[in-house]
Amino acid sequence: MIRIGSRSTGRPTLNEVAKLAGVSPITASRALRGISTVAPELVEKVRAAA
């Protein structure tokens, strides 16, 4: 069984979101924060994974 989310909150971690989206954790972080240097396609992938 695959566990998604931290034990305390049940929400997915940044590393889990990045892995599901196929991007690095820093790219996932930038996409979620709305940094404009991230391609719109990647932002959508990260948001879908979150």
Secondary structure as the mmCIF struct_conf table of DSSP 4:
data_model
#
loop_
_struct_conf.conf_type_id
_struct_conf.id
_struct_conf.beg_label_comp_id
_struct_conf.beg_label_asym_id
_struct_conf.beg_label_seq_id
_struct_conf.end_label_comp_id
_struct_conf.end_label_asym_id
_struct_conf.end_label_seq_id
BEND BEND1 GLY A 5 GLY A 5
TURN_TY1_P TURN_TY1_P1 ARG A 7 THR A 9
HELX_LH_PP_P HELX_LH_PP_P1 ARG A 11 THR A 13
HELX_RH_AL_P HELX_RH_AL_P1 LEU A 14 ALA A 21
TURN_TY1_P TURN_TY1_P2 GLY A 22 GLY A 22
BEND BEND2 VAL A 23 VAL A 23
HELX_RH_AL_P HELX_RH_AL_P2 PRO A 25 ARG A 33
TURN_TY1_P TURN_TY1_P3 GLY A 34 GLY A 34
TURN_TY1_P TURN_TY1_P4 SER A 36 THR A 37
BEND BEND3 VAL A 38 VAL A 38
HELX_RH_AL_P HELX_RH_AL_P3 PRO A 40 ALA A 49
#
